[in-house]
Amino acid sequence: MSFSSDDSSFSSSTSGKDGDSELQEFLLIEKQKAQLNAQIHEFNDFCWDKCVDKPGSKLDSRTETCLTNCVERFIDVSLLITTRFAQLLQKSGM
């Protein structure tokens, strides 16, 4: 199966389970990309509101430091929550 990222169309050179598994893998990757983009937009919005008082042509060092720390903490918390949920799922036998 070949995928074209230019026009989001694909053509199948295989049929049956091989094509289905490739399609499922493609869809999973696209879903992960969409989730990553959504998370990036979420912390952009949050950290922008928290750190940027008034936009200018350049970031001052205080704003840059605030944005860096904010994004790093946001990622740390996201990873912590993801790890904790994975542990809970593993304990429950799912």
Number of C-alpha atoms within 10 A of each C-alpha: 13 13 14 9 8 6 7 7 9 12 10 13 9 12 9 7 9 13 16 14 11 16 17 12 12 13 12 12 12 12 12 12 12 12 12 12 11 12 15 15 12 13 18 15 11 15 18 17 12 13 17 16 9 7 9 8 5 8 13 10 9 11 17 14 12 16 22 14 14 19 17 13 13 18 15 12 12 13 12 12 12 12 12 12 12 13 12 12 11 10 9 8 7 7
